[in-house]
Amino acid sequence: MNSTDEQPASSLSQGSNLARWLVIAVLCAMLVAACVLGYLGWTSTDTSVPASGYAALVLGVVFSLVVGVGLMALVFYSSRKGYDEPAVLIQEPEHDPENGSDQAR
């Protein structure tokens, strides 16, 4: 093989490497923007949150975690027990109308 055959492969990997870093940079920029907006939203008002508001926040977070953990446990349980297997059609035995019994007997 000559060097011209290997050059497109290396330029292709450089392009995918550049695209990967570009995606990471965009996601990091979005994370920083979300953090800045969250901070500005949190500090922009001088209204204090009452204790009942913090209690509701804690209860909401705990309830969401319990539901999430419970649903994930059900997913793993059903996967281990075989409930996630594809459905299989079980054919009914054919019925003989003359003598009233199944043909399989």
N, C-alpha and C positions, 0 to 999 in steps of 0.2 A: 504494500500500500504506500502511496506517496503522501506527502504532507497536505495536499489539497483535499484528500478524502477525510482527514482527521479534523480539519479546520471547522467545517460546519457543526460537527458534534460538540466541539469545545465552545463555539459561539452560541450554540443552543443551550448548553448548560449555564453559560454566563447570563443569557437572557432569562432563564428560569430562576437563577440565583438573584438577579436584579429584581425580578418580579416578586420574589419571596420577601426580600428586604423592603420593597416598596409597600407591600401589604402590611408587614410588621410596623413600618413607620406610620402608616395611616391609622392602624389600630391603636398605636401608642398615642398619637395625636388626639384621637377620639377619647381615649381614657383620660388624658390630661384635661381636655375640654369639659368632660363630664365632671371631673373632680373640681375644676374651677367654678363651674356653674352651680354645683352642689354647695360649695363653700359660700359663694355669693348669695345663694338662696337662703342658706342657714343664717348668715350674719346680716342680711339686709334689713331685717326688722328687729325692733327691740321688744317684741311681744314674748313673754315667757310662757312656756308650756306647763300646764298644771300637772300635778302628780298623777291624776287620773289619765292624762294623755300619755304619759310614759308607761303607765300600767297597761293601757290599751295597746300601745306599741309592742311591749314585751309579750303580751298574750297573743297578738297577731303573729309575731315572729315564731313563737313556740308552737302555735297551732299549725302554721305553714310547714315548719320542720317536721312535726309529727305526721302530717298528711303526706309529705314527700317521702319520708322514711318508710311509712306504712305502704305506700304504693310501690316503692322500689322493692320492698320485701315481698310483696305479692307477685311482682314480676319475676323475681328470682325463684320463688316457690313454685309458680306455675311452670317455669322453664325446667326446673329440676324434676318435677313430677310428670312431665310429658304432656301437659295440657296445651302446649303451644305447637304440637305436631299438627300437620295438615289433616283435614277431615278425610275419612275413608268411608265410602259407601258400602254398607252391608246389605247385600241383596236378600230379599225375603224369599223363603223357599216357595217354589211353585205349588199351587193348590190344585189337586185333581177333583173336578166337580162331580165325577161319577160315583166314587166311593167315599168322598168326604175326607180324604187323608192327603198328606203331603207325598209328593213323588219321591222324595229323598229317602223315605222309609222302606 
